[in-house]
Structures are given as structure tokens and as C-alpha cells.
Amino acid sequence: MTTLMDVLAQYAEENLVSRLLLETGPQFSEAEVRVEELTAQLKAISPEAEGYVKRLTFEQDTVSICRERAFLLSGISIGLELGRL
């Protein structure tokens, strides 16, 4: 089952995610730019602030990855259940 999930996750990343993000229009790319700008501004405050920003960014990325994986696995689970009907 893990192999199936890995293959489906790879397929989603390579074929679906980019297209779906493009459908958000400029919102996604503009938000990415703002995040980079704000991160740079916070890091410039002090060396201590830079450390906090790095840790915060890491933890936010971890949360995001876990949520994305949970949504993907939920979708796979729903798809498998529907396939059994």
C-alpha cells in the first residue's frame, strides 16, 4: 500500500499540483513573493531574529507537508472506497 501511495503522491506532484496552483491565478505567486520579502525583513532585524525566522519557517514547512500528505491520503482513501462500490 505504501508503494501505491508513493506513486500516487509523485503523480499528483508532477501532474496535478502545478496545474491546480496555476488556477489560483496570481494569488499564489504573489503570496510567495510577499513571504520572501517579509522573511528577509524579519531576518534583517537581528541575528537572533534570523534564527527565529529560520526555525519558524522550518516548523511551518513541516506543518504544511503534514497537512498536504493528510489531504492526499484522504483523497486516495476516498478514491479507493469509491472504486469498491
C-alpha positions in Angstrom: 0.0 0.0 0.0 2.8 2.4 0.8 4.2 2.0 -2.7 0.8 2.8 -4.2 0.6 5.9 -2.1 4.2 7.0 -3.0 3.4 6.5 -6.7 0.1 8.5 -6.4 1.8 11.2 -4.4 4.5 11.5 -7.1 1.9 11.6 -9.8 -0.1 14.3 -8.0 3.0 16.4 -7.5 4.2 16.0 -11.1 0.8 16.3 -12.9 -1.8 17.9 -10.8 -0.4 20.3 -8.2 1.3 22.7 -10.6 -1.9 22.9 -12.7 -4.1 23.5 -9.7 -1.7 26.1 -8.3 -1.9 27.9 -11.7 -5.6 28.0 -11.4 -5.3 30.2 -8.3 -4.2 33.0 -10.6 -1.7 35.5 -9.3 -2.7 34.9 -5.7 -0.2 32.0 -5.1 2.8 33.6 -6.8 2.2 37.0 -5.2 1.9 35.4 -1.8 5.2 33.6 -2.4 6.9 36.9 -3.2 5.4 38.6 -0.1 6.6 35.7 2.1 10.1 36.0 0.8 10.1 39.8 1.3 8.7 39.6 4.8 11.1 36.8 5.7 14.1 38.9 4.5 12.8 41.9 6.5 12.5 39.9 9.7 15.9 38.3 9.3 17.5 41.8 8.9 16.3 42.9 12.4 19.0 41.0 14.2 21.0 37.7 14.2 18.7 36.4 16.9 15.6 37.3 14.8 17.2 35.5 11.8 17.4 32.3 13.9 13.8 32.5 15.0 12.7 33.1 11.4 14.7 30.0 10.2 13.1 27.9 13.0 9.6 29.3 12.3 10.0 28.7 8.6 11.1 25.1 9.2 8.2 24.4 11.5 5.7 26.0 9.1 7.0 23.9 6.3 6.7 20.7 8.4 3.1 21.6 9.3 2.3 22.3 5.6 3.9 19.0 4.5 1.9 17.0 7.1 -1.4 18.7 6.1 -0.7 18.2 2.4 0.1 14.5 2.9 -3.1 14.0 5.0 -5.2 15.6 2.3 -3.6 13.5 -0.4 -4.0 10.3 1.7 -7.6 11.3 2.3 -8.2 11.7 -1.4 -6.6 8.3 -2.1 -8.7 6.7 0.6 -11.9 8.2 -0.8 -10.9 7.1 -4.3 -10.2 3.5 -3.2 -13.5 3.4 -1.4 -15.4 4.7 -4.4 -13.6 2.1 -6.5 -15.0 -0.7 -4.4 -18.6 0.5 -4.9 
